[in-house]
Amino acid sequence: MDGHRVDAHRLTLLAEVVRAGSIAAAAGRLSFTASAVSQQIAALERELGGRVLDRHPRGVTPTPLGAAMLGHAEAVAGELRAAEATARALLGGAPGQVTIGTFSTAGTTLLPPVLAAFRRDHPEVGLRLLELEPPEGYDLVVTREVDLLITHRYPGSALPPARGLTRVLLRRERFRLVLPVGHRLAGGRPSLGELAGEEWISGSPGTHNRICLEHLADERGLALRVAYETRDYQAVLALVEAGLGVAFVPEAVVGRARVAVLDCADAGPDREVHLVHPVRPAPLVADLVGRLRR
C-alpha cells in the first residue's frame, strides 16, 4: 500500500459495485456516472496496491483482494450510517425510519400487530419493510441498510455466519401436514412412509422447504415425489384444497383453508425464526426487538 491510507467512501463504493454486479448498475443506483465510479474504484486500487475487481462482458466480480475487502467495506458503511443517525438524534433532527427485512410469512403473520403497536407509540418514525428470502440480508444489517432482520432456518439447512452481529432465536414454528378434505388418511396420524406414494407440493430444488422435505425423507430412506413446485404457502394450500397433493406448511399460515390439518406420526418438523441486528442497536430498534421477543 506504500503508506497510502484507504479512503472509507471508496471502500463502501466497492461494496455497492459488487452488490449491483456491475459498475453501470451501481452508478445508476447511486445517481453517479459510470466513469465517476470507475475512477473511484481505480483510486481505491492504487491505495490498496492491487486490483479489487475483475471486469467481464456481463459485469464485475471481486478479485481475492476485493473479496477480502468486502467485509471491511460493509462494516465501514454500517459505522458511517450509525454515526449519521447518532448525529441526527443528538441535534434534534428528524427521527428517520426503521427498516426491517423479513421473509414473507413473518411479514404477514408475525409483524403486523407488532408494527401497529410500535406505530401507535412512535407515530413520527417511518417504517420500511423489505422482503428478503433467507439467507439474504445479513450484509444489509452489517451496512445498516437494514436495521433488523427476521430470518429462519429449516431442518436440513445451516445458518450463515452472523459476522459480528447479534442473532437471537425468537421462536420455533411448528409445521403441520395438510391433506385434501376427504383424503383416505385425513382422519389419523399417518407416517411419512404411508404418504410416500402421494404427490407432494413443495418448493423447487434448493429452496428451504424442499431441502427440509428431502431431509425428512432421506432420514427414513424414502423417496417422495414432488409433483408441484412453489414456495408460496398460500399457493400450496390452494393446490391441496383442489386435491392435487399433500404438503407440510407452517401452522400459522393454515388459517381458514379448506384442508385437513393433522400431524405426521413420525415427522414433526419446525423452523427456527431468528432476529439479527447490530450488536449495539439504535434505541428504536432495541424497542422493536423487545416487542417481538415479548
Backbone torsions as a table, in degrees:
resi	resn	phi	psi	omega
1	MET	NA	-9.7	173.0
2	ASP	54.0	36.6	175.5
3	GLY	80.0	-2.4	179.1
4	HIS	-75.9	139.5	173.5
5	ARG	-86.2	144.5	179.8
6	VAL	-82.9	128.9	179.1
7	ASP	-75.4	124.6	-175.4
8	ALA	-62.8	-39.1	-178.1
9	HIS	-69.3	-35.0	175.7
10	ARG	-66.7	-35.5	178.6
11	LEU	-65.1	-41.9	178.0
12	THR	-68.2	-30.5	176.6
13	LEU	-64.2	-36.1	176.8
14	LEU	-57.9	-44.9	179.7
15	ALA	-62.2	-38.7	178.6
16	GLU	-63.6	-42.1	-178.4
17	VAL	-66.3	-44.3	-179.1
18	VAL	-64.5	-41.4	179.9
19	ARG	-65.5	-39.8	-179.2
20	ALA	-73.1	-26.8	178.7
21	GLY	92.2	-10.7	177.7
22	SER	-159.8	158.3	178.1
23	ILE	-67.2	-40.1	-179.3
24	ALA	-63.3	-43.0	-179.4
25	ALA	-65.5	-41.8	178.2
26	ALA	-63.9	-41.1	179.1
27	ALA	-60.8	-41.5	178.7
28	GLY	-62.6	-41.9	180.0
29	ARG	-64.8	-35.0	-174.0
30	LEU	-95.5	-0.6	-177.8
31	SER	61.2	36.1	172.6
32	PHE	-108.1	170.2	169.6
33	THR	-86.4	155.0	179.4
34	ALA	-62.8	-36.2	-179.5
35	SER	-66.2	-35.9	178.6
36	ALA	-65.9	-40.5	177.7
37	VAL	-65.7	-43.3	178.3
38	SER	-59.0	-40.7	179.9
39	GLN	-64.9	-39.5	179.5
40	GLN	-68.8	-38.4	177.2
41	ILE	-66.1	-40.3	177.9
42	ALA	-62.3	-40.0	177.8
43	ALA	-64.6	-38.9	177.4
44	LEU	-62.8	-41.8	179.4
45	GLU	-63.3	-36.0	176.2
46	ARG	-66.8	-39.8	179.1
47	GLU	-64.5	-39.2	-177.5
48	LEU	-83.6	-23.5	-179.3
49	GLY	85.3	20.7	178.4
50	GLY	-170.2	166.0	-179.0
51	ARG	-73.1	140.4	176.9
52	VAL	-108.9	-15.1	-178.2
53	LEU	-133.1	141.1	167.4
54	ASP	-101.1	126.7	179.9
55	ARG	-89.8	135.8	177.1
56	HIS	-130.9	163.5	178.1
57	PRO	-55.8	-31.0	-177.1
58	ARG	-97.3	0.4	179.8
59	GLY	149.3	-144.5	-176.6
60	VAL	-134.4	154.3	170.0
61	THR	-133.8	149.6	-179.5
62	PRO	-72.5	141.4	170.3
63	THR	-73.7	172.3	174.6
64	PRO	-54.0	-39.2	176.6
65	LEU	-65.0	-44.5	179.6
66	GLY	-62.1	-41.8	179.3
67	ALA	-63.4	-38.4	179.4
68	ALA	-66.7	-28.6	-179.0
69	MET	-82.1	-16.3	-172.6
70	LEU	-62.4	-44.1	179.1
71	GLY	-59.4	-41.6	177.3
72	HIS	-65.2	-40.6	-178.6
73	ALA	-62.3	-44.1	-179.8
74	GLU	-66.0	-39.9	178.7
75	ALA	-64.4	-41.5	178.6
76	VAL	-63.0	-44.8	179.2
77	ALA	-59.9	-40.6	179.1
78	GLY	-64.9	-42.7	179.7
79	GLU	-66.4	-36.5	178.0
80	LEU	-64.9	-42.6	178.8
81	ARG	-66.8	-37.6	178.2
82	ALA	-64.6	-39.4	178.6
83	ALA	-63.7	-41.9	178.7
84	GLU	-63.0	-41.7	-179.9
85	ALA	-65.5	-39.8	178.6
86	THR	-62.9	-43.5	179.7
87	ALA	-62.7	-42.6	178.8
88	ARG	-60.0	-43.8	-177.5
89	ALA	-65.5	-42.8	-177.2
90	LEU	-71.0	-29.8	-178.2
91	LEU	-92.9	6.3	176.5
92	GLY	74.4	25.3	179.5
93	GLY	-76.5	-176.5	179.6
94	ALA	-61.6	139.6	-177.0
95	PRO	-67.5	-12.5	176.5
96	GLY	75.2	-145.0	-176.1
97	GLN	-142.6	163.0	174.1
98	VAL	-111.5	126.0	-179.1
99	THR	-105.9	127.2	-176.9
100	ILE	-118.6	128.3	172.4
101	GLY	-100.9	134.7	-175.3
102	THR	-151.1	154.4	170.9
103	PHE	-82.5	163.2	-164.0
104	SER	-63.1	-44.5	-175.0
105	THR	-69.7	-32.8	174.3
106	ALA	-66.0	-35.2	179.0
107	GLY	-66.3	-24.0	-178.4
108	THR	-103.3	-21.5	-176.2
109	THR	-114.3	-37.2	-173.2
110	LEU	-93.2	-43.6	-169.4
111	LEU	-78.5	-39.8	-170.9
112	PRO	-50.8	-50.1	-179.4
113	PRO	-66.7	-33.4	179.2
114	VAL	-68.1	-44.0	179.9
115	LEU	-67.4	-34.4	178.8
116	ALA	-63.5	-43.2	178.7
117	ALA	-67.5	-39.5	178.0
118	PHE	-62.0	-43.3	-179.7
119	ARG	-63.7	-37.6	178.4
120	ARG	-62.3	-37.3	-178.2
121	ASP	-84.8	-22.4	-177.9
122	HIS	-134.1	65.2	-175.1
123	PRO	-64.7	-18.8	-177.3
124	GLU	-84.8	-9.0	-175.5
125	VAL	-94.4	129.3	175.8
126	GLY	-77.3	143.7	177.6
127	LEU	-117.9	129.4	179.5
128	ARG	-125.3	131.1	-177.2
129	LEU	-116.5	127.6	176.7
130	LEU	-116.3	130.6	175.0
131	GLU	-85.5	118.2	-177.3
132	LEU	-128.7	118.5	-179.9
133	GLU	-79.0	119.4	179.4
134	PRO	-53.3	142.5	9.5
135	PRO	-92.8	21.5	179.7
136	GLU	-63.0	153.1	169.4
137	GLY	111.8	-20.4	-178.1
138	TYR	-60.7	-42.8	-179.1
139	ASP	-64.6	-31.3	179.8
140	LEU	-71.9	-28.2	174.2
141	VAL	-72.6	-39.1	178.2
142	VAL	-59.9	-42.4	-178.7
143	THR	-83.8	-0.8	179.7
144	ARG	66.7	17.5	171.1
145	GLU	-74.4	-25.0	171.7
146	VAL	-120.5	128.0	-178.0
147	ASP	-82.7	-32.1	-177.0
148	LEU	-146.8	131.0	179.5
149	LEU	-114.8	130.4	172.6
150	ILE	-108.0	118.3	-173.2
151	THR	-135.7	177.9	-176.5
152	HIS	-143.7	167.4	171.1
153	ARG	-136.5	126.6	176.2
154	TYR	-94.3	156.4	172.2
155	PRO	-55.8	137.4	-178.6
156	GLY	91.8	-10.0	179.7
157	SER	-112.0	154.3	178.4
158	ALA	-107.0	149.3	173.9
159	LEU	-77.3	139.9	173.9
160	PRO	-70.4	160.7	177.4
161	PRO	-61.9	143.4	-177.6
162	ALA	-79.8	-13.5	172.2
163	ARG	52.5	50.1	176.6
164	GLY	80.6	5.9	177.6
165	LEU	-94.3	166.7	172.8
166	THR	-92.9	127.6	177.2
167	ARG	-128.8	125.6	-178.7
168	VAL	-127.4	143.4	176.5
169	LEU	-75.5	120.8	-179.3
170	LEU	-88.3	-47.0	-176.1
171	ARG	-166.1	166.2	169.9
172	ARG	-112.3	130.7	-178.9
173	GLU	-104.2	120.8	-179.0
174	ARG	-74.0	141.2	175.1
175	PHE	-102.6	141.3	178.0
176	ARG	-115.8	152.0	174.8
177	LEU	-85.8	128.0	178.6
178	VAL	-117.9	131.5	-179.3
179	LEU	-127.1	157.7	174.2
180	PRO	-61.1	144.6	174.9
181	VAL	-58.3	133.0	-179.2
182	GLY	88.2	0.2	176.8
183	HIS	-60.6	145.9	-175.5
184	ARG	-59.9	-23.0	-179.1
185	LEU	-104.7	7.3	-171.2
186	ALA	-69.7	-16.7	-175.7
187	GLY	-92.9	-0.2	-174.3
188	GLY	-130.6	-149.8	178.2
189	ARG	-127.8	77.1	-175.2
190	PRO	-67.3	153.0	173.2
191	SER	-83.5	164.9	177.7
192	LEU	-63.6	-33.2	177.6
193	GLY	-62.2	-37.9	178.1
194	GLU	-67.0	-21.9	-178.6
195	LEU	-98.4	4.0	-173.7
196	ALA	-62.7	-28.8	-178.8
197	GLY	-87.3	0.1	-178.0
198	GLU	-80.1	161.3	170.6
199	GLU	-86.9	124.3	-175.8
200	TRP	-100.2	153.2	176.6
201	ILE	-118.6	123.1	-177.0
202	SER	-157.3	-177.8	178.2
203	GLY	-75.7	173.5	177.5
204	SER	-72.8	162.3	-179.6
205	PRO	-52.7	134.5	179.5
206	GLY	96.0	-16.4	176.6
207	THR	-79.2	160.2	-170.4
208	HIS	-62.7	-45.4	-177.3
209	ASN	-70.0	-28.4	175.8
210	ARG	-71.0	-42.8	177.0
211	ILE	-59.0	-42.2	178.9
212	CYS	-61.2	-48.3	-179.0
213	LEU	-61.9	-43.4	179.4
214	GLU	-66.6	-35.3	177.4
215	HIS	-63.1	-44.8	178.3
216	LEU	-63.3	-41.7	179.9
217	ALA	-67.1	-44.3	-179.2
218	ASP	-61.4	-38.6	179.4
219	GLU	-59.6	-26.7	-176.5
220	ARG	-108.0	5.6	179.2
221	GLY	68.7	31.4	-177.6
222	LEU	-108.1	158.1	171.6
223	ALA	-120.7	113.8	179.7
224	LEU	-101.9	138.3	-177.7
225	ARG	-97.1	117.4	176.3
226	VAL	-89.8	112.3	-176.3
227	ALA	-93.3	-27.2	-178.4
228	TYR	-131.9	131.6	-175.6
229	GLU	-113.8	119.2	171.8
230	THR	-162.0	143.3	174.9
231	ARG	-103.6	5.9	175.7
232	ASP	-84.4	112.0	-174.2
233	TYR	-67.8	-27.2	174.7
234	GLN	-67.4	-36.9	175.1
235	ALA	-67.2	-38.8	176.9
236	VAL	-57.9	-48.4	-178.7
237	LEU	-63.1	-38.2	179.2
238	ALA	-64.6	-38.9	179.0
239	LEU	-68.2	-39.1	177.2
240	VAL	-65.8	-43.3	176.8
241	GLU	-54.9	-37.7	-178.2
242	ALA	-78.0	0.0	177.6
243	GLY	80.7	20.9	-173.1
244	LEU	-94.4	-3.8	179.3
245	GLY	168.0	-171.8	179.9
246	VAL	-126.4	163.4	-175.5
247	ALA	-163.8	162.9	164.9
248	PHE	-101.7	133.3	176.3
249	VAL	-137.8	154.0	175.4
250	PRO	-61.1	140.0	-177.1
251	GLU	-56.6	-34.5	-175.0
252	ALA	-66.5	-21.0	-175.2
253	VAL	-93.5	-8.2	-173.6
254	VAL	-62.5	-45.5	176.2
255	GLY	53.5	-129.0	-177.5
256	ARG	-104.0	22.3	179.7
257	ALA	-60.5	140.5	-178.7
258	ARG	-86.4	75.2	-179.6
259	VAL	-139.1	162.7	172.9
260	ALA	-86.4	125.5	-177.0
261	VAL	-112.6	121.2	-177.0
262	LEU	-150.3	178.4	178.1
263	ASP	-104.7	146.4	174.4
264	CYS	-84.4	136.9	-173.8
265	ALA	-63.7	-34.3	-173.7
266	ASP	-125.2	15.3	178.4
267	ALA	-148.5	112.2	179.2
268	GLY	-125.0	70.2	-174.9
269	PRO	-68.5	152.0	168.4
270	ASP	-142.8	163.2	176.8
271	ARG	-118.7	146.6	177.9
272	GLU	-88.9	134.6	174.8
273	VAL	-108.1	125.5	-175.9
274	HIS	-118.6	149.5	169.3
275	LEU	-103.7	135.1	178.4
276	VAL	-127.4	129.3	-179.9
277	HIS	-154.1	168.2	177.2
278	PRO	-60.3	155.2	179.7
279	VAL	-58.8	-37.7	176.8
280	ARG	-115.1	82.2	-177.8
281	PRO	-70.5	152.3	174.3
282	ALA	-61.5	154.8	-177.2
283	PRO	-53.7	-41.0	-179.7
284	LEU	-66.0	-36.7	178.4
285	VAL	-68.4	-41.7	177.2
286	ALA	-60.8	-38.1	176.7
287	ASP	-60.9	-46.5	-179.1
288	LEU	-64.8	-40.9	177.1
289	VAL	-60.3	-43.3	178.7
290	GLY	-60.7	-41.1	178.7
291	ARG	-64.3	-42.5	179.6
292	LEU	-65.6	-39.8	-179.3
293	ARG	-70.3	-28.8	177.6
294	ARG	-76.7	NA	NA
